Amino acid sequence: MAINAVMEDTEEAIDMNKRAKKLGELAKKAVKEGNSSYNDLKSLIEDIEIHRISKSNGVIENSGNA
């Protein structure tokens, strides 16, 4: 099983754990305030809020997408 492969004390398992830790660090950095994923999520939330407000006011914006 994959779990066993990661839990063993082999060079391959050690490398997998190092890569997983590095990816975790990169993911945490990306979602910190001001970084790429944080900004993308913030922008998405703002767009949803604008759309919700526009919809509740009876305004429907056409973004050009069909």
N, C-alpha and C positions, 0 to 999 in steps of 0.2 A: 504494500500500500504506500501511497504518497506520504502519509504521516510518518510511517516507519522510516522512510528514506531520509526525511528531514531530521528525525530524532536520533539517528545513528551518529557515531563519532567518526564518520568518514570525511575525506577531503571534499567530496561532492556535497555532503550535507552542510559542512562548514561554509562552503562557498554560497550555497543556496540561502543559508541564514544571513550571511553578510549582505547579499543582494536584497533580500527581503527587508532587512533593517535599513539599508540605504534608500530603498523605495519608500519606506515609511517616513523617513526623515524628509525626503523630497515632497511627499504628499502633505505633511504637516506644514512645511515651509510655504507651499503653494496656497494653502487656505488661510495663512496669516493675513491680517488686515494690510491692505495695500498691494498684495501680490496677485498673480494672475487669476487663479481660481476664485479667490475672494472677490476680486473686481468683477469677474464674469458672473458670479452668483448674485452679487449686489445689483448689477445691471439688469439681470433677469428679473429679480424681485421688483425693481423699480418699473420695468416695462409691464409686468403683471399688474402692479398697483395702478399705473396710468390707464391701462386697458380696462380694469375693473371700474375705476372712477368714470371713465368715458362712457362705458356701457351703462352705468347707473344713472348717468345724466342724459341718456338717450343719444349719445354721440357715438357713431360707429365709424372708425377710421378705416380706410381702405389702404392697406400696405402695398397693394399692387400684386399680391400673391393670389392666385386663383385656386 
